[in-house]
Amino acid sequence: MRGLGGRTRSRPADGANTAPAPAGRRTRRRSEFPLDVLVLDRASPDPLHRQLYDTLRRAILNRSLPSGFSLPPSRLLARQLAVGRNTVVTAYEQLAAEGYIDARSGTGTWVADLPDAAPPRPAANDSPPLSLSVRGARMSGIAPYWTTPGKLAFHPGYPEIRSFPWQSWARLLADTGRRPGQDLFGYHCMGGLPELRETIATYLGASRGVVCRPEQVIVTAGAQAALDLVARLFLDEGDVAWMEEPGYAGARAALRNAGAVSHPLPVGGDGWRLVDPERPPPRLIYVTPSCQMPRGIVMRMDERLRLLALAEQSGAWIVEDDYDSEYRFQGRPAPAIQGLDRNGRVLYVGTFGKVLFPALRVGFVIVPSSLAASVETALSTTGQAVPLLLQFALARFIAEGLFARHLKRMRRLYALRQKLFVAMFQRTVGRWLTLDDADGGMQLVARFRQDFDDRAVAALAFQRGLDIEPLSASFSGPPEPGLRLGYAGFDLGETTEGLARLRSVLQDLQDEVRRIGPVLPNASGSFDGTSPPLSSVGRTGRDRNREAGHVHRGR
């Protein structure tokens, strides 16, 4: 019969499916086929054979058609459904290929002898919950933190996107895709395309003083992937790692995920405190010497040499994350520690995401020559290799001078934006915050003049369209409250509006402080935090998740 909406229901035929069933593991039954379960919608965009397959599959799984049940011959079912026989044959063949039915010449088509599915999980509170492994729980224990589309400012480390030469990049991508002669389409070059590895080695040698051959360059899906790879390959469960404090939460997560036991390596205004007899000898030391994250200071040469000597004495690896090294506004960038290393102890990590755009997801790690082949093999098992087409386009982007020109423009632009940001910051929010000095990087550290909870400030700012990071998220131990504010990727209008919104956040929170009670200065005139911190003002579910810790995914 013809139903509403162009649907077709099958019509039963007298005497169909009534012959005795042959012997089998289960009794095969030839009973009247429940044709009412077959409903085909001719107005649907799905092909009729797919609709028939889906309907029969559901009926078999929910036992409307039990194991051993005889299906109608394809000609008969096609006539009953008023469809072509090929429609039924195609559906039957797919069901047979997936093991739902058995079709044998001379015996007909039968529902396969399928085991009973596992019953649904009970909703009772005493049912065991689904859970990750210990490693999985450890990896998911730090709340993710990434940029949010539509937020005005001031995500730290976010570059200027609008000034990127998009037309040139699109030309390179399109041209690369039209090169069938290039060997860019297979399962090879897992450690990186030779052209890009050579280009990176040449660039790092000229700009950062890195000493390496192309085969030492391992291309990864961003700096975070490089840190994850290094942590897993160079650390065993329970190994000691020295982690900068404060430091980059993404590196801390990579060490934690690898099962390392992290010990803080304190970094203050006077530098890195490398000597501490109470700290156990390390297997790995993580540092950001060219622009410390988050303080923005540069490691002195005497500290670099002591660090190399310490690593050699301890048999430790140094992970040199060259964070924001490209952006120094006074003088030349400090050369990499890797170029001073004579014993192959330094693993140098970098990324193109901060110079070009974060979604590029191309980073690299420089490893010792003797381990390069092993690291490349290990990378091939992780699925974190970068598409060769993208690598070839990037290699040409660098070789044609587009990278160098863009970097030069961004250095000038970011230096100007930093000066403007500092001046506007002091006028707009200077009554609540001060800025640490910095002559480079892409963000600045702001300190509170009174006792604010930086996580509450960040949470309320997020509600008002800002994306800022609390400084306390960079600490694993007792934190210093403050804010990390990126300025590089935001123009004058966005900076003006963003600072105005931040001022409204601080004003509202200060009014709340006054309502709760005064914040009293100590004898020296600074605030001692005797009032309760605003730890719950303006928080959302996502804001509470952000408090668990921050992992930067944009490198």
N, C-alpha and C positions, 0 to 999 in steps of 0.2 A: 504494500500500500504506500501511497505517496503522502508523506507527512508535511507539516508546516515548514516554511523556510527552505523548501527544496530538498528536504531530507528524504532518503529512501530507506524503507524497512523491507527486509526480505520476507517472502511469502513461503510458508511451509508447504512441502510437497507430500502428498499421501504416500505412505509406505516407505519414506526415506529413513535410512539409518536404522533398520530393524533387523538386519541379518545377524546371525550369531557371531560373537567375537572370537577371534583365534586365541590360542593359548599364549600367555606371556607372563612376565614377572608379576604383573598385576592383571586382574581380569579386565579385558578390553570390552567396552560396552558399546553396542550399536543401539542407542536410544534416540528418541526424537531430538533433533538439534534445536537448541534454544535460539531460534532465529531473531527473537526480539532484542538480543544483546547487540546485534549488528545494525548500527545506525551510521549511514554515510551522508555527509553534508556536502552537496554538490556546489554550494556557494562558498565553501571554505577554500583558502589558497593552498591547503595541503592536498597533494595528489590522492586520488581515491585508493590506490594501493597502499599508501602510507596510513591512511585512516583505517583501512581494513586490518593492516598489520597491528596498529596500536590497539584497536578494539579487541582482537583475538588475544594479543599478548596480555592485556589487562584481565581478560576473562580467564586465561590460564593461571595467572598469578594469584587471582583471588578465589580460585577453585570453582568458579562458575562452570568451567570446563575442566573436570578433574582428570587426573592421570589415567590413561587408557581409553579416553573418550574418542570416538570415531568422528572425524570431521567429514563434511559432505565432499564428494568429488568436485573438482574445480569447475567442470562444466555445469553441474547442477547448481552450485552456489552462485556462479556467475549469472545463470538464468534467474535465480530467485532474487538477486540484488539488482538485476537489470544493468549489469556492467559487462565489459569485455572479459573474456576468459583470461587474457594476459594480466588483468588487474588482480585476479585471484591467484594465479600462478606466481606472480611476483611476490605477493604477500606470503604465500605458503613457502616459497623458496627462502625468503629472509628468516621466517620463523624456524625453518629446518636448519639453516646455517647457524643460528644462535642456539639450537638445541631445545627449542620449545615443543617441536613436533617431530615425529618419525614418519617418513614417507617411503614405503617399500612397494615395489611393483607386485601386484597380485594380492596385496593385503589391505591396501587403502592408506589413509593418512590418519595418524593417531596422535593424541596429546602425549608427550613424552612422560616417562616415569620420573617426575621431579621430586626431590626431597621437600619436605615441609619447610617453609621459611621460619626463621627465628621469630618468636613472638615479640610484639612491640614492648619496649621497656616500660615497666610500671611507673606510674606517676607518684607513687608513694615516696615519702621523704627518706625512707630507709634503703632505697635502691642505690647501688653504688654509682657515683657520678662518673661520667666520661672524663678522662684526664690525659694530659701529656706525660711524656717521660720526665725523669728528673732533669735531663738536659733541656728538654723542651720547656719545662717550667722555668728553668734558669734563663733561657733565651727570651721568654716572653715576660719575665719579671720586671723589666724596665719599660715604662710606658713609652710608646712611640711619640716622636715629636717631629713634625714636618711642616712645611709652609701650607697655608690654607688659602685657596683662591678667594679673592674678594676682600681680603684684609688689607688695609691701607699701608701700614708700616708697623714696626721697624724690625723685621726679622733679621737677626744678625747673620752676616756673611752672604746676604742675597745680592747678586751683582746687578748692574744696569743691563736690562734685557733689550730695551727699545733701540739702543744704539748699536746693537750687534748687526754686522753686515748680512742681513738675512737673504738678500738677493744673490750675493756671491755664494752663500752656503747652499741655497736651493739649486744654483747652477751646478755646483760640485756634486751634490747628491744625484741630480738628474743625469749628469754626464757619467757618473760612476755606474748608475743602473743601466746605461746603454753600452757598457763595455763587456760584451759576452766573452771576449778574448782574455780578459783578466781572470785569474784563478781565484775568484772571490765567492764561489758558490758551493764549496764542499766542506767536509769535516776535516779541516786541517788548520794549521797555524794557531793552535789553541793558546799559545803564549803571546800571540799578537802577530799582526801582519808585518812581514819583514820591513816594508817601506816605513811603517809607522814606528817600529822599534828603532830603526836607524835614525829617523827624524828626531825622536825623543832623546836618544843618546847624544846627538849633535847639539840639540838645543840646551840640554842640561849641562853639558860640558862648557858651552859658551856663557850661559847666563848664571849658573849656580856652582860652577867648579866641580861638578860631579864627574868622577872618573869611572867610565864603564864602557863596555862594548855592547852593540845592539842585542846580542843574545842574552845579556843580563837583564834586559828590560822585559818585564812580564806585564802585559796589558790586562787590566781588570775592569769590571763594571763599576767604576767609581773608587774613591779612596776608601770608603767603608768596606767594600769587598776586598780590597787589598789588606786592610787591617784584619779582617776576619780570616783571610787566607793565611797571613803571617802568624796569627795567634794559634791557629790550628796546626800549622806545620812545624812551628818552632817551640811549642810548649806542650808538655805533658800534664795530665791531671795532677794538681797539687803543686806544680812549679811556682816559684816565687817571681812575681813581676812587680817592678817599681813603676807606679803610675803617678804622673804629675798631679799635685793637689794645690789649687784647683786645676782641673784639666778637662779635656774633651770627653764628654760622656759616651760618644760613639766608640772611642778606643777602650774606655772602661768596660763597655758592654762586650766588645770583642774578646777582651781578656777573660771576662767572667764566663762567657759562653764556652771558651776553651778549657774551662776548669782551673784556671790559674788562681793563685792566692795573691791578691793585690795588696801592696803596702804603699802608703802615700809617700811620694817624693815632694816635700814642701817646696813651693815656689812663692817667694815674696818679692817685695820691691827691690830687695838687694840681690835677687837671683835665685839659683837652684841650690838647695842645701844637700849636697851630694854626700857629705860625711855624716854618718850617724851610726855609732857602734851598736845601737839597739836594733837596727834594721837588718834583717837576714840577708845574706848574699843573694843577688838576683840571678835568674835565668834570662830575664829580658827587662829592658829599661825603655819606657816610652817617653819621648820628649818632643816638644814643638819649639825648637831653639830659635828659629828665624822670626817668629812672631807668636809668643807664647799664648796659648788659648786657655783662659780668657784675658790675661793681664796685658798682653800686647808688648811685653818686653823682649829684648834680644839677648840671647846667651852670649856672655863675654868669651873671648878667645881662651883665657885661662881655664874657664869652666869647661869648655869644649875639650881641651886637652886632658883635663883631669877625668872627664867622663870617659874618654877613650881608654885611658890608662886603667880606670876602674873596671871597665868591661873586659879588658884583656886579662886583668888579674882574676876576675870572677868567672871567666869563661862565659860571659853573658852576651846576648844580642842587644844592640841598640836599634830601636825603631825610631827613625828620624822622620817625623811627619812634617813636611815642609809647608805648614799651614800659613796661608796668606803671605808667603815669602815674596810674591811678585810686587806687592804694594808697599814700598818704602818711599816716603815723600821727601826725605832728606838723605842725600848720599846714595851710594849703591847698596843693594841688598847684601847682607852678610853671606859669604860662601857657605855651602853645605858642609856639615860635619863629615859626610861621606867622602868628600874630597881629601880630608885629612887622614882618613883611615888607611892604615897600611897592613892591617891584619884581617880584613874581610869581616869585621864585626857589625857593620852598619847596614841595616835594611832601610832603604830610602823610599818613602811613600809620597806620591803627589797626585794631583787631579787637574783636569781641564775644566771642571764644572764651575770653579770660581772665576775663571778668566773669561769663559765663553758663556755657557748657560747650564744650570744645574741638571736639567733633564737630559743632557748629553750622556751622562753616566759613563764617562771614560776616565779611568785613573790608571795608575801603574805603580809597580814596586820594583826597585833595583835590588837584585840578589847577587850573592857571590857566584862567580863563573862555575865553580864546581857543583853548585846546587841548582843551576838554572834549569837543566833538563828535568830534574826531579820535581821542581816546583811547577813547571809547565805541565807535566803529566798529572800532578795532583789537581791543578786548576781544571783540567779537562773533565774531572769527575764531579766537579761542583756545579756545573751548569752556569757559571758566572762569566763565561767568555763573551766578549763584545763582538757584535756582527761585523764581518769582514768588510762589507760594503761601507759601513759607518767609519771603520778604521781607515779605509782607503781615502774617503772624502776628507777626513781630518788630516791625514798625511799631506794631501794636496793643499789643504787650507794653510798649513804651516809652511810648506815648501814654496808656495806662491807669495809669501810675505804677508798674507792677510792676518795671521795670528799676531805677528810682531807689531803691525800697524794698529790693530785693535787694542792690544795691551798698552801701547804708548798712549793712545787716546784715553783709555780708562784710567791710567795713572794720573794724567792731568785732571780729568773730570773728578776723580775721587778725592784728590788733594783739595780741589775747590769746594766740593761738597762737604768735606770735613770742616773746613774753615767756616762755611756758612752754617753748618749744623751747630757747631760750638757756639757761635754768636747768637743764633736764634734760641738755642737751648738755654743759655744764661738769661736771656730776656723773658722766656716763657715759663720755664720751670725751675729757674735757678734758686728760688726761695725754698724748694724742697730737695733739690738734688745738686751734686757736684759731679764733675767729670774727671776721670783719671787722664793724665797726659798720655798721648800716643802720637807717634810720627809715621804711622802706617796702618796697615790692616784695612778692614771693611766695617768695623764696628767699634764702639767705645763703651767703656764701663762707667756706669753712673752709680754714685753712692748717695744714700739717704742722709739728710741732715737731721732727721728725727726717726723715731722708732716705727717704721713700717714693716709689715710682712711682705717681702718682695713677691711671694707667690700669690698673695691676695691682690696686690697691685696688678700683676700680669693677668690674673683671672678676670678682674673687672675691666682691664684694658681690652681683653679679648672680646668681651661682650660689646664693647664700643668700637669694634672694627680694627683694633690694633693687634699686631702679632709680635710681642716682645718676650724676652726670655729672662726669668729671674736668675740672678747671679748664683744664688744658692744651689741651683741645679748642677753647677760645675764642681760641687764639693761632694765627697763621699763621707766626710766627717763633719764636725761643727762648721757651719757655713758662715760666710760673710754675706749679709743682705745687700742687695743692689740690683741693678738691671743691666742687661747687655742690649745695646741699641744699635742696630745696623743703620747706616746712612747711605751706603754706596748706591743702592738700587732705587733711590727715591728722589724725584725732582723737587724743585722749590715749592710747588703747590702742595705736593703730598707731604713734604716735611713740615710745612706751615700748618696744615690741617692736622697732621698726626701729633705734633707737639701741643696743639690746642686741645685735642682730645685727651692727651696724657695729662695736661694741666687740670682738666675737669675731673679726671680720675683721682688725682692727688688731692684736689680741693675737697671732693666728696669724702674721701677717706679721712682727711684731716678733720672735717666737720664731725665725722663719726667718732674720731678720737676725742674731740672736745665734748661730745655728748657722753661718752663713756667715762672720761676723766682726763685730767691734764697730763701732758708728757713733760716731766720736770727735767731741766738741765742740771748737770752736776756742777761741781765747784769750778771746773775749768770752762764752763759755758757750753759744753756739748751735751747732747741728750743721752741719758743713761738707760732709757728704755724701761722706766718704772711703770709705765702704763701697759696694760695688756696689749699685745700685738694684734692687729686685725687679721686673724687667721681664717675668717669665714665670710667676709663681706663679698657679696657678688659672685659666688662660685656656682658653677654648673657641673653636671656629671663629667663632661670632658675636662673641665678645669681641675677637678679632683684627680682625674687620671694623670694630668700633666704633672701633678705634684710628686708622683712616684719617681720621677727622673726623666731626663730628656735624652733622646738618641737622635742625632742629626742624620737624616737620610738623604740629604741633598748634596753629598760630596761624591 
